[in-house]
Amino acid sequence: MVDIKNSLRVELGDRGYPILIGTGLLDAPRLFDDAIASRQVMVVSNETVAPLYMRRLLRALTAFDVRQAILPDGEVYKTLDMLNRIYTALLENRFDRGCTLLALGGGVIGDMTGFAAATYQRGVGFVQVPTTLLSQVDSSVGGKTGVNHPLGKNMIGAFYQPSGVLIDVETLSTLPDRELSAGLAEIIKYGLIDDASFFDWLDANMEALRRRDTEALVHAIQRSCADKARVVAADEREAGQRALLNLGHTFGHAIETGMGYGTWLHGEAVGAGMCLAAAMSERMGLLDRASLERIVALIARAGLPTAPPPEIDAKRFRSLMAVDKKVRDGKPRLVLLRGIGDAFLTSMFDDDALASVLGLPSA
């Protein structure tokens, strides 16, 4: 049964698009009609998600000429070589510039499919059907697309908005617990940035989220998407306010790169990264101790790590942080906290304090 529980819109003028949240959306053909401009549709998925949901999706797309590109599953495959498989599938099937690419999967599939759509014949249609909690609340909304490089995460990409986002929360029933927790990291992030009342709600409802209560999940997804849509509408290309969405990410991307893509999930690295950002804020006298303890406790309750991996030493960590899109004039810019719901971006911090927070010796 199709049940649209919430809908909202990312307001970007003629490039704006709807986000639909509910249950049974994979079975609703008319929901796809408005987002797809022509008959040619390339569904990009991976070897884990396709066996679970491809058949349902294809039944919903019988009005279209549908082809598939199935990639290996995992962050380690978010590469230019794998991206080329999508281009090859498009060219072999003679897809023209009126075609639409549909991403069925998590953040890796969404990011790669979006980048392929942005660059194939200089831009074709793109629809997001995210199947993980992290992709539903973060990567499917806002138009950031791209692939990783061995020296840095998401360093090759483009801003390219989808024409629609369809979030079927029933797909979370097959999500491993570890990946559910990874998605909770990005949800907590919205509360910390500028939505203190949402953080309070998460504090009261974390156990319901972890046991996959549908009502709680729908509320958390809707609130997260609304918070992100508002920021993206105000700052689409991250000239200012949107950079706040990177809370914990400079630390997190360093962890992911340093440990090898896929060793730590993105949300796990962001969870630890947010704890480091909060600790840095407390060390600088910006955040009170009680708030720091409350933040770390909630991240731990979400099933996430609260400290960086000991395998990355001080010199390596600093080197990894230097290869980040937010670096300006050789100095990392960090998102720090004045309080819960009060984040800001700065490059004005003491390097020895950073080393101390990481639990590492000063350089």
Secondary structure, DSSP 8 states (H G I E B T S, - for coil): --EEEEEEEE--GGG-EEEEEEESGGG-HHHHHTT--SSEEEEEEETTTHHHHHHHHHHHTTTSEEEEEEE--SGGG-SHHHHHHHHHHHHHTT--TT-EEEEEESHHHHHHHHHHHHHGGG--EEEEEE-SHHIIIIITSS-EEEEEETTEEEEEEEE---SEEEEEGGGGGGS-HHHHHHHHHHHHHHHHHH-HHHHHHHHHHHHHHHTT-HHHHHHHHHHHHHHHHHHHHH-TT-SSGGGGGGTTHHHHHHHHHHH-BTTB-HHHHHHHHHHHHHHHHHHTTSS-HHHHHHHHHHHHHTT---S--TTS-HHHHHHHHHSSTT-BTTB--EEEEEETTEEEEES---HHHHHHHTT----
